[in-house]
């Protein structure tokens, strides 16, 4: 379960056995949201939030931070997804400490 980003206490990760659509799991402690990235013509047109079974949703504040981050970094998230799941290339976690 590689961590792809750490941002202001939020952990963004893929699960090793993940599937399409391209999505990212965002966690803080025991709370977790899953965000499906809806891409049309290489542009992010929608984020679909869903619940991880057995977990409670992130707080509204954390969900807003997560969504803002994903909208800013969606292309890099897609690149990491492609590297990890399609090309089988190990990916490195990036820690971002400044608010975007």
Phi, psi and omega per residue, in radians:
X1 nan 1.451 -3.069
X2 -1.217 2.388 2.981
X3 -1.477 2.250 -3.135
X4 -1.753 -0.595 3.114
X5 -2.545 2.604 2.887
X6 -2.117 2.232 -3.075
X7 -2.507 1.953 3.078
X8 0.850 0.786 3.107
X9 1.523 -0.095 3.097
X10 -1.656 2.451 3.110
X11 -1.921 2.166 3.109
X12 -1.873 2.214 -3.078
X13 -2.581 2.843 2.931
X14 -1.856 2.651 2.967
X15 -1.648 2.490 -3.012
X16 -1.009 -0.568 -3.105
X17 -1.819 0.538 -3.054
X18 -1.194 3.047 -2.978
X19 -2.524 2.954 3.028
X20 -1.280 2.703 0.049
X21 -1.267 2.852 3.078
X22 -1.009 2.226 -3.134
X23 -2.636 2.883 3.136
X24 -2.356 2.457 3.068
X25 -1.642 2.342 3.133
X26 -2.150 2.184 -3.051
X27 -2.222 2.619 2.859
X28 -2.496 1.942 -3.101
X29 1.034 -2.208 -3.105
X30 -1.504 0.023 -3.057
X31 -1.781 2.524 -3.093
X32 -2.720 2.402 2.968
X33 -2.113 2.678 3.001
X34 -2.020 2.340 3.141
X35 -2.090 2.035 3.005
X36 -1.458 2.319 3.118
X37 -1.680 2.050 3.097
X38 -1.671 1.971 -3.044
X39 -1.978 2.264 3.064
X40 -2.313 2.193 -3.129
X41 0.910 0.785 3.119
X42 1.118 0.284 3.117
X43 -2.053 2.456 3.037
X44 -1.327 2.027 -3.116
X45 -1.850 -0.315 -3.130
X46 -2.830 2.557 2.945
X47 -1.971 2.187 3.092
X48 -1.862 1.998 -3.130
X49 -1.543 2.376 3.039
X50 -2.457 2.883 -3.058
X51 -1.616 2.461 2.998
X52 -1.446 2.206 -3.130
X53 -0.953 2.275 3.105
X54 1.495 0.009 -3.133
X55 -2.132 2.665 3.025
X56 -1.551 2.661 3.108
X57 -1.106 2.674 2.966
X58 -1.052 2.744 3.036
X59 -1.088 2.806 3.128
X60 -1.001 -0.742 3.132
X61 -1.082 -0.819 3.123
X62 -1.155 -0.677 3.107
X63 -1.092 -0.712 3.098
X64 -1.100 -0.752 3.096
X65 -1.079 -0.753 -3.136
X66 -1.090 -0.809 -3.124
X67 -1.129 -0.714 3.096
X68 -1.076 -0.757 3.126
X69 -1.094 -0.831 -3.118
X70 -1.073 -0.730 3.122
X71 -1.084 -0.609 3.137
X72 -1.344 -0.628 -3.001
X73 -1.936 0.255 -3.005
X74 -0.997 -0.688 -3.117
X75 -1.153 -0.668 3.100
X76 -1.198 -0.611 3.077
X77 -1.125 -0.771 3.098
X78 -1.071 -0.756 3.112
X79 -1.050 -0.752 3.124
X80 -1.157 -0.698 3.089
X81 -1.023 -0.834 -3.115
X82 -1.098 -0.799 3.116
X83 -1.026 -0.821 -3.028
X84 -1.301 -0.858 -3.004
X85 -1.594 -0.469 -3.097
X86 -1.763 -0.857 -3.077
X87 -1.571 -0.173 -3.105
X88 0.995 0.697 3.111
X89 -1.759 2.257 3.081
X90 -1.048 2.528 3.133
X91 -2.051 2.668 -3.124
X92 -1.843 2.538 3.069
X93 -1.349 2.524 3.090
X94 -2.125 2.272 3.106
X95 -1.778 2.173 -3.133
X96 -2.032 2.107 -3.033
X97 -1.861 -0.162 3.120
X98 -1.757 2.396 3.127
X99 -1.155 2.375 3.129
X100 -1.495 nan nan
